[in-house]
Each structure stands twice: as structure tokens, then as C-alpha cells.
Amino acid sequence: MANSYNIGEHAYIVESGYQVREVVVTKYSGGFYQVRFLDSQGAINIKESRLYKTREDAEKSNSSIREEMKEKGRANSSTKRTGFRSPYDYE
């Protein structure tokens, strides 16, 4: 399989479902890319599906993820739990 990203190429990732960060690809091994952050020291290994070529692509993905999370939150809030009740369940 051909790699979509070459070593030294800049890419973007979405962190924690909301923050877009620019990274540099440093290594490819076993289906994972090792990327280094530009704004801090450190590197992580991630799958290709989490890398984006442009900031705009990452932001589009980010907005769709947020919409899915909102819909999921609305669906879960309408159902009441039975049994154990956390102190946070009371309004």
C-alpha cells in the first residue's frame, strides 16, 4: 500500500474533538504515522484516518464531529436512568 503522506510533509490533526493542530510526519510504520507537533516538543503515533492535508479539511471534519456529539448528547439526555443515581443526576 502506498503511503499518502511522505516524511517531512506537513499535515493537520483534530485533537480532543475540537482543536486543529499542525504536525510534521516523521515516520511511517505498521499502518501508523509518527507525527511531531510544531508548536511544542513531543510526538504521537496516529492512524492515517486522523491526518488531514489541509486545515480546512480538518475543520470540516471537526464541525461534523461536533454535530454528531450534540445529537448523541440530545438522544442521551431524553432517556432517564434507573437504579443507581449519581449526585450529578439531580437538578
Contacts in CASP RR format, 6 or more apart in sequence:
PFRMAT RR
TARGET T0000
AUTHOR 0000-0000-0000
METHOD contacts of the structure
MODEL  1
MANSYNIGEHAYIVESGYQVREVVVTKYSGGFYQVRFLDSQGAINIKESR
LYKTREDAEKSNSSIREEMKEKGRANSSTKRTGFRSPYDYE
3 28 0 8 1.000
4 48 0 8 1.000
4 51 0 8 1.000
5 11 0 8 1.000
5 25 0 8 1.000
5 28 0 8 1.000
5 33 0 8 1.000
5 48 0 8 1.000
5 51 0 8 1.000
6 25 0 8 1.000
7 25 0 8 1.000
7 26 0 8 1.000
7 27 0 8 1.000
7 28 0 8 1.000
8 24 0 8 1.000
8 25 0 8 1.000
8 26 0 8 1.000
9 24 0 8 1.000
9 25 0 8 1.000
10 22 0 8 1.000
10 23 0 8 1.000
10 24 0 8 1.000
10 25 0 8 1.000
10 38 0 8 1.000
11 22 0 8 1.000
11 23 0 8 1.000
11 24 0 8 1.000
11 25 0 8 1.000
11 35 0 8 1.000
11 51 0 8 1.000
11 52 0 8 1.000
11 53 0 8 1.000
12 20 0 8 1.000
12 21 0 8 1.000
12 22 0 8 1.000
12 23 0 8 1.000
12 51 0 8 1.000
12 52 0 8 1.000
12 53 0 8 1.000
12 54 0 8 1.000
12 55 0 8 1.000
12 57 0 8 1.000
12 58 0 8 1.000
13 20 0 8 1.000
13 21 0 8 1.000
13 23 0 8 1.000
13 35 0 8 1.000
13 46 0 8 1.000
13 50 0 8 1.000
13 51 0 8 1.000
13 52 0 8 1.000
13 58 0 8 1.000
14 20 0 8 1.000
14 50 0 8 1.000
14 52 0 8 1.000
14 58 0 8 1.000
14 61 0 8 1.000
14 62 0 8 1.000
14 65 0 8 1.000
15 21 0 8 1.000
17 62 0 8 1.000
17 65 0 8 1.000
17 66 0 8 1.000
17 69 0 8 1.000
18 62 0 8 1.000
18 66 0 8 1.000
20 55 0 8 1.000
20 58 0 8 1.000
20 59 0 8 1.000
20 62 0 8 1.000
21 37 0 8 1.000
21 38 0 8 1.000
21 39 0 8 1.000
22 38 0 8 1.000
22 39 0 8 1.000
22 55 0 8 1.000
23 35 0 8 1.000
23 36 0 8 1.000
23 37 0 8 1.000
23 38 0 8 1.000
23 51 0 8 1.000
24 35 0 8 1.000
24 36 0 8 1.000
24 38 0 8 1.000
25 33 0 8 1.000
25 34 0 8 1.000
25 35 0 8 1.000
25 51 0 8 1.000
26 34 0 8 1.000
26 35 0 8 1.000
26 36 0 8 1.000
26 43 0 8 1.000
27 33 0 8 1.000
27 34 0 8 1.000
28 34 0 8 1.000
31 47 0 8 1.000
31 48 0 8 1.000
32 45 0 8 1.000
32 46 0 8 1.000
32 47 0 8 1.000
33 45 0 8 1.000
33 46 0 8 1.000
33 47 0 8 1.000
33 48 0 8 1.000
33 51 0 8 1.000
34 43 0 8 1.000
34 44 0 8 1.000
34 45 0 8 1.000
35 43 0 8 1.000
35 44 0 8 1.000
35 45 0 8 1.000
35 46 0 8 1.000
35 51 0 8 1.000
36 42 0 8 1.000
36 43 0 8 1.000
37 43 0 8 1.000
52 58 0 8 1.000
52 61 0 8 1.000
81 89 0 8 1.000
END
